[in-house]
Amino acid sequence: MKKLTVLGFMALLMLPISVVAQESEAPPPLTDVWLVVPKASMTPQFEAAVATHIAFRADNNDSRQWLTFTPVIGDKLNVYQFRACCFDWADQDAYGVEESNKGFGANWAENVDQYVDHYHHYLDRTDWENSHWPEEGTDGPYYAVTAWVWKQDAPSTSGEARKQMSQLAKDGGWGEKRGPWLWLDQIGGKDMLALVIPYSSYADMAPPEQSFYEFASEELRSEKKADAMFERFAAGFASSDYTIWMYRKDLSSPSGEE
């Protein structure tokens, strides 16, 4: 854990959220997430159909902005991620009615589904309290995501360590030095925790001169205390995965400013 840098600690999915993420006035926490894998050799047809479907949603005043991402570094590169935030549980009921009334689902089934191999559907819950995300959002276009799978008997100390690390980063100005971060808890599928870091280029992804471990040791005035904090965090997880996603403006909803 001593070698953990910002890429290892502050880094899972994905999104230029153009909403206020202030601690005193945080947006609703939920994000709708669809992972879609196209059929083999049908990626061009799939992308063309998605672009047409997104235009249909825009023409029919979809109340949600859907952002699309594709992985550029990772194990599985043939997946498309569609995300729409930020809402509460009751809003999901209302949106289901909107989708039906405006024919969004029917349009997708008629025009896009024929090119799809399979789907995964989740919700992400954003931990705004422990995140550091700008009010104006980020431009990416790259989003590094580290995802951890929780152990079934994960100790509560992992969550406490996450809060401690986040508070250290905020108090010490880590965000001003290295940029934003966003914590997400996945709802559905495996019990997972994710951390998202935006980057403007590959060059921007180079490890910093000072790793987060070194930063934390400095803030705590003790390598021993830093070691203990990272060990408490890691104790709750069975495995981890690292992926870099790229924002696909060509397959995303208009922002409303375009």
C-alpha positions, 0 to 999 in steps of 0.5 A, a space after each residue: 500500500 505504500 506505493 499507492 499513488 493518486 492513480 491507485 487511491 483516487 481513481 472508477 467511472 466516469 462522468 462530466 456532471 454539470 451540476 452543483 457538487 457543493 457539500 452544503 447543497 449537494 445534488 440528489 445522489 442517484 445515477 442511472 447506469 446502463 452497460 450495453 455490449 453490441 453484437 460482434 462485428 456490428 459496432 458501426 451499426 450499433 453506434 449509428 442506431 444509438 446516435 439516431 435514438 439519442 436525437 429522438 430523445 432530444 427531439 421529444 424533450 427527454 428530461 434527462 441528459 444521457 452521457 455515453 462512455 467507452 473504455 480505452 484502457 482495461 480488460 473489456 473494451 467492447 462495452 458502452 456505458 450510458 449514464 444519467 444523473 442526478 435524481 432521487 428514488 421517486 424520480 425514477 418512478 416518474 421517469 419510467 412514466 415519461 419513457 413510456 409516454 414519449 416512446 423512448 423504450 419503444 424507439 430503442 427496441 425498434 432501432 437499436 436492440 437488434 444490434 445488442 448482445 446483452 445489457 447490464 443495468 445498475 444505479 450508482 449512489 454518489 457519496 457527495 460528502 466525501 467527494 471533491 467535484 467542481 460545480 461546473 463539472 469537468 471536461 474530461 474527456 478521460 475518466 479513470 475508474 478504480 472499482 473495488 468489490 466488497 468482501 461479504 464480511 467487510 469491516 466498518 473500518 474500510 468506510 471509516 478509512 475512506 472518510 479519513 482519506 477524503 478529509 485529509 485530501 480536502 484539508 490538505 488541498 489535494 484537490 487543488 493540487 491534483 484535481 477532482 475525485 468522485 466516490 460511487 456505490 453501485 446498487 445492483 450486481 456485485 457490491 462495489 465501491 468506485 472512485 472516479 478521476 477525470 483527466 484532460 489527456 494521457 499526459 495528465 495521467 502521469 503519476 504525480 511527483 508526490 504520491 497520495 501515500 506521501 501526502 497522507 504521511 505528511 498530513 498525519 506526520 507519520 508513515 505508520 499512521 498512513 500505513 494503518 489507514 490504507 490497511 483499514 481501507 484495503 481490509 474490506 475488499 476482495 478484489 479491484 479493477 482499473 479502467 479508463 473511460 472516454 466521454 463520447 460526445 457524439 453519442 451523448 445527449 445535447 447539454 442544452 447549451 449547444 
